[in-house]
Amino acid sequence: MTDLLHYEDIEVNVPFTAGPKLVTREEVIAFAREYDPQAFHLDDAAAAQSHFGRLTASGWHTCAMIMRLFVDRVLTRVAVIAGGEVNELRWHRPVYPGDTLTARFFVTGKRISTKRPDTGILSVYTEGFNQDEELVISHKTAVIVKLREVGPGGA
């Protein structure tokens, strides 16, 4: 893509929305088998006896699904270099097969890197919701992006 958004193009507190993403039983089990093989992610009978009462997606699977929405809706349009950190990750509600996820992303702040003046750091707040608009996940991240133009003394 040639018309990528750069640091200078990104506005603070302007939301990006993404989704919907239908969560399937098959992908919940496949993810759990590979990365989080706890019984309540793998087996209906065990899940029925758990705190959740039924099969539930791994929180890490929820993270991955929200990340995919972020990549598809935002990061493919931005001159991204890398992610920098994840903070304050919260799983607010379980995600179940049959749920439909949407997400909202806000750049809450931005600054030029002190180490690499040709890059900027975006502070991003992410929220994921189920079909009932209930918050299921939230976190804060730092995303490192390219500057379109470097000021005096820059690289």
Residue frames relative to the residue before (quaternion, step in Angstrom):
aa qw qx qy qz dx dy dz
M 1.0000 0.0000 0.0000 0.0000 0.00 0.00 0.00
T 0.3080 -0.7979 0.4962 0.1491 3.58 -0.79 0.98
D 0.7308 0.4157 -0.2365 0.4871 3.60 1.07 -0.59
L 0.1155 0.8244 -0.5425 0.1127 3.56 0.77 1.01
L 0.4596 -0.6389 0.5396 0.2991 3.52 -1.20 0.60
H 0.1997 -0.7622 0.6068 0.1045 3.55 -1.02 0.86
Y 0.7832 -0.3430 0.2495 0.4547 3.53 -1.37 0.14
E 0.6921 0.5045 -0.2835 0.4315 3.57 0.83 -1.00
D 0.6751 0.5244 -0.2815 0.4359 3.59 1.16 -0.62
I 0.6298 0.5686 -0.3260 0.4169 3.56 1.18 -0.50
E 0.2168 -0.7839 0.5730 0.1009 3.55 -0.83 1.05
V 0.4725 -0.6599 0.5151 0.2756 3.54 -1.13 0.75
N 0.8648 0.1457 -0.1405 0.4595 3.54 -1.17 0.83
V 0.5018 0.5728 -0.4701 0.4463 3.58 1.12 0.65
P 0.3174 -0.8008 0.4692 0.1944 3.60 -0.39 1.13
F 0.2025 -0.6771 0.6883 0.1638 3.48 -1.35 0.56
T 0.1288 -0.7824 0.6029 0.0877 3.60 -0.92 0.81
A 0.0653 -0.8016 0.5943 0.0041 3.55 -1.14 0.64
G 0.5814 0.5584 -0.4655 0.3653 3.49 -1.27 0.52
P 0.5747 0.0436 -0.7565 -0.3092 1.51 -2.45 -0.27
K 0.1891 -0.7357 0.6401 0.1151 3.52 -1.39 0.39
L 0.2531 -0.7654 0.5776 0.1286 3.56 -0.56 1.19
V 0.2797 -0.7494 0.5813 0.1491 3.57 -0.87 0.99
T 0.1590 -0.8127 0.5559 0.0722 3.57 -0.63 1.11
R 0.6232 -0.5449 0.4223 0.3693 3.53 -1.23 0.57
E 0.6502 0.5449 -0.3107 0.4287 3.56 0.95 -0.92
E 0.7063 0.4447 -0.2832 0.4725 3.59 0.88 -0.85
V 0.5761 0.5652 -0.3789 0.4528 3.61 1.12 -0.58
I 0.6952 0.4602 -0.2693 0.4820 3.57 0.87 -0.96
A 0.6534 0.5182 -0.3247 0.4463 3.62 0.90 -0.86
F 0.6493 0.4957 -0.3213 0.4791 3.60 0.92 -0.84
A 0.6703 0.5096 -0.3027 0.4465 3.57 0.86 -0.95
R 0.6224 0.5395 -0.3477 0.4479 3.59 0.93 -0.82
E 0.7332 0.4477 -0.2318 0.4564 3.55 0.90 -0.95
Y 0.8630 0.2002 -0.0295 0.4630 3.59 0.78 -1.02
D 0.8128 0.0987 -0.0269 0.5735 3.63 1.08 -0.54
P 0.0371 0.8816 -0.4695 0.0321 3.59 0.69 1.11
Q 0.2171 0.7491 -0.5838 0.2254 3.54 0.57 1.17
A 0.6439 -0.5962 0.3261 0.3515 3.55 -1.02 0.89
F 0.6941 0.4888 -0.2980 0.4364 3.62 0.91 -0.81
H 0.6378 0.4665 -0.3344 0.5135 3.59 1.32 0.02
L 0.7469 0.4411 -0.1880 0.4608 3.58 1.26 -0.44
D 0.8237 0.2203 -0.0303 0.5216 3.54 0.97 -0.90
D 0.4757 -0.7064 0.4518 0.2655 3.56 -0.73 1.10
A 0.6703 0.4997 -0.3102 0.4524 3.60 0.91 -0.89
A 0.6653 0.4820 -0.3024 0.4834 3.59 0.92 -0.86
A 0.6449 0.5264 -0.3180 0.4537 3.58 0.99 -0.82
A 0.6235 0.5502 -0.3363 0.4421 3.59 1.04 -0.75
Q 0.6999 0.4446 -0.2557 0.4971 3.59 1.15 -0.61
S 0.5807 0.6118 -0.3564 0.4018 3.59 1.29 -0.16
H 0.7352 -0.3803 0.3477 0.4405 3.50 -1.42 -0.01
F 0.6987 0.4993 -0.2637 0.4394 3.60 1.05 -0.80
G 0.3782 -0.7661 0.4489 0.2617 3.58 1.16 -0.53
R 0.7874 0.0128 -0.0241 0.6158 3.57 1.27 -0.19
L 0.7278 -0.4246 0.3071 0.4424 3.53 -1.32 0.27
T 0.0178 -0.8102 0.5848 -0.0361 3.57 -0.83 0.99
A 0.5253 -0.6233 0.4796 0.3249 3.54 -1.16 0.63
S 0.5423 -0.5766 0.4985 0.3534 3.54 -1.18 0.60
G 0.5567 -0.5893 0.4630 0.3585 3.56 -1.11 0.62
W 0.6376 0.5237 -0.3243 0.4627 3.57 1.09 -0.70
H 0.6056 0.5245 -0.3469 0.4876 3.56 1.15 -0.58
T 0.6165 0.5317 -0.3377 0.4724 3.57 1.03 -0.78
C 0.6247 0.5290 -0.3311 0.4694 3.59 0.97 -0.84
A 0.6800 0.5039 -0.2909 0.4461 3.55 0.87 -0.99
M 0.6597 0.5019 -0.3184 0.4599 3.59 0.95 -0.81
I 0.6547 0.4901 -0.3120 0.4836 3.59 0.98 -0.81
M 0.6127 0.5388 -0.3457 0.4635 3.58 1.05 -0.74
R 0.6378 0.5230 -0.3311 0.4583 3.59 0.95 -0.82
L 0.6366 0.5098 -0.3314 0.4743 3.59 0.97 -0.78
F 0.6414 0.5267 -0.3099 0.4638 3.60 1.02 -0.85
V 0.6532 0.5002 -0.3130 0.4746 3.58 0.91 -0.87
D 0.7073 0.4829 -0.2776 0.4353 3.57 0.73 -1.06
R 0.7590 0.3996 -0.2088 0.4698 3.59 0.89 -0.91
V 0.8145 0.2688 -0.1045 0.5035 3.60 0.94 -0.86
L 0.7682 0.4378 -0.2531 0.3927 3.55 0.39 -1.22
T 0.6181 0.5332 -0.3606 0.4513 3.62 1.09 -0.50
R 0.6869 0.4621 -0.2698 0.4918 3.59 1.27 -0.28
V 0.6944 0.4576 -0.2362 0.5027 3.58 1.32 -0.22
A 0.4786 -0.6574 0.5075 0.2850 3.57 -1.15 0.72
V 0.0093 0.8456 -0.5284 0.0756 3.54 0.51 1.30
I 0.2578 -0.7267 0.6151 0.1646 3.52 -1.14 0.75
A 0.7547 -0.2635 0.2177 0.5599 3.59 0.80 -0.99
G 0.4937 -0.5698 0.5413 0.3724 3.49 -1.39 0.03
G 0.3221 -0.7812 0.5078 0.1679 3.56 -1.08 0.63
E 0.7812 -0.1787 0.1546 0.5779 3.57 1.02 -0.76
V 0.2052 -0.7149 0.6484 0.1626 3.50 -1.40 0.26
N 0.0102 -0.8015 0.5967 -0.0381 3.55 -0.89 0.98
E 0.8605 0.1857 -0.1205 0.4588 3.50 -1.35 0.41
L 0.1672 0.7898 -0.5606 0.1845 3.55 0.94 0.94
R 0.0271 0.7917 -0.6073 0.0605 3.56 -0.83 1.06
W 0.1885 -0.7189 0.6572 0.1254 3.51 -1.09 0.85
H 0.2120 -0.8365 0.4981 0.0846 3.57 -0.26 1.26
R 0.7897 0.0156 0.0290 0.6126 3.57 1.07 -0.79
P 0.5397 -0.6017 0.4575 0.3707 3.58 -1.13 0.43
V 0.2858 -0.7059 0.6199 0.1890 3.52 -1.30 0.48
Y 0.1644 -0.8112 0.5602 0.0317 3.54 -0.80 1.11
P 0.5986 -0.5065 0.4503 0.4270 3.57 -1.21 0.34
G 0.7314 0.3625 -0.3023 0.4921 3.55 -0.91 0.96
D 0.5467 0.5873 -0.4082 0.4354 3.58 1.22 -0.28
T 0.2275 -0.7311 0.6250 0.1521 3.52 -1.27 0.51
L 0.2125 -0.8095 0.5417 0.0788 3.55 -0.63 1.19
T 0.0291 -0.7256 0.6858 0.0484 3.48 -1.31 0.63
A 0.1764 -0.7928 0.5754 0.0962 3.56 -1.21 0.36
R 0.1549 -0.7416 0.6463 0.0910 3.48 -1.34 0.49
F 0.1001 -0.7912 0.6032 -0.0017 3.53 -0.95 1.01
F 0.0587 -0.7835 0.6186 0.0069 3.56 -0.96 0.95
V 0.2923 -0.6683 0.6428 0.2339 3.55 -1.06 0.72
T 0.1810 -0.8282 0.5268 0.0626 3.56 -0.48 1.22
G 0.7936 -0.0332 0.0211 0.6071 3.57 1.28 -0.25
K 0.0563 -0.7922 0.6066 0.0357 3.54 -1.25 0.37
R 0.0301 0.7881 -0.6137 0.0380 3.53 -1.18 0.66
I 0.5034 -0.6095 0.5150 0.3315 3.53 -1.25 0.46
S 0.5063 -0.6488 0.4756 0.3107 3.57 -0.98 0.81
T 0.3983 -0.7049 0.5320 0.2477 3.57 -0.99 0.81
K 0.6778 0.4867 -0.2873 0.4703 3.59 1.16 -0.52
R 0.7899 0.1158 -0.0370 0.6011 3.57 1.08 -0.75
P 0.2117 -0.8401 0.4857 0.1157 3.59 0.04 1.25
D 0.5958 0.5360 -0.3810 0.4610 3.59 1.26 0.08
T 0.7065 0.3957 -0.2575 0.5272 3.58 1.31 0.15
G 0.2262 -0.7464 0.6088 0.1449 3.50 -1.29 0.48
I 0.2938 -0.7339 0.5873 0.1735 3.53 -1.24 0.49
L 0.1742 -0.7779 0.6005 0.0633 3.52 -0.77 1.14
S 0.2424 -0.7169 0.6335 0.1616 3.56 -1.00 0.86
V 0.0664 -0.8218 0.5651 -0.0293 3.56 -0.61 1.20
Y 0.1662 -0.7449 0.6384 0.1003 3.54 -1.03 0.89
T 0.1242 -0.8058 0.5790 0.0116 3.55 -0.79 1.11
E 0.0447 -0.7623 0.6455 0.0162 3.52 -1.12 0.84
G 0.1123 -0.7692 0.6252 0.0695 3.57 -1.05 0.82
F 0.1458 -0.8061 0.5732 0.0209 3.53 -1.00 0.92
N 0.3937 -0.6640 0.5675 0.2863 3.55 -1.26 0.41
Q 0.7544 -0.4095 0.2771 0.4317 3.56 -1.33 0.00
D 0.6727 0.4623 -0.2961 0.4960 3.60 1.21 -0.36
E 0.4804 -0.6923 0.3946 0.3664 3.55 1.39 0.26
E 0.3897 0.6800 -0.5062 0.3598 3.56 1.12 0.72
L 0.4772 -0.6666 0.4971 0.2842 3.55 -0.96 0.90
V 0.1146 -0.8120 0.5703 0.0491 3.58 -0.75 1.05
I 0.8004 0.0225 0.0124 0.5990 3.60 1.12 -0.57
S 0.0547 0.7671 -0.6392 0.0021 3.55 -1.23 0.54
H 0.1341 0.7781 -0.6102 0.0650 3.54 -1.21 0.49
K 0.3422 -0.6916 0.5954 0.2238 3.50 -1.38 0.29
T 0.0392 -0.7979 0.6015 -0.0012 3.56 -1.00 0.85
A 0.2818 -0.6871 0.6295 0.2285 3.49 -1.38 0.22
V 0.0904 -0.7832 0.6148 0.0204 3.56 -0.90 0.97
I 0.2610 -0.7668 0.5723 0.1281 3.56 -0.81 1.06
V 0.0073 -0.8164 0.5746 -0.0573 3.56 -0.71 1.13
K 0.5602 -0.6078 0.4551 0.3309 3.53 -1.28 0.45
L 0.3750 -0.6526 0.6044 0.2611 3.50 -1.27 0.57
R 0.4838 -0.6419 0.5086 0.3085 3.54 -1.14 0.65
E 0.7904 0.0847 -0.0057 0.6067 3.53 1.00 -0.93
V 0.2603 -0.7542 0.5844 0.1483 3.53 -0.99 0.86
G 0.4198 -0.7324 0.4878 0.2220 3.57 -0.85 1.04
P 0.7591 -0.3589 0.2715 0.4703 3.56 -1.32 -0.04
G 0.8010 0.2556 -0.2200 0.4946 3.54 -0.99 0.88
G 0.5541 0.6170 -0.3916 0.3987 3.59 1.27 -0.04
A 0.7258 -0.4511 0.3180 0.4107 3.52 -1.34 0.11
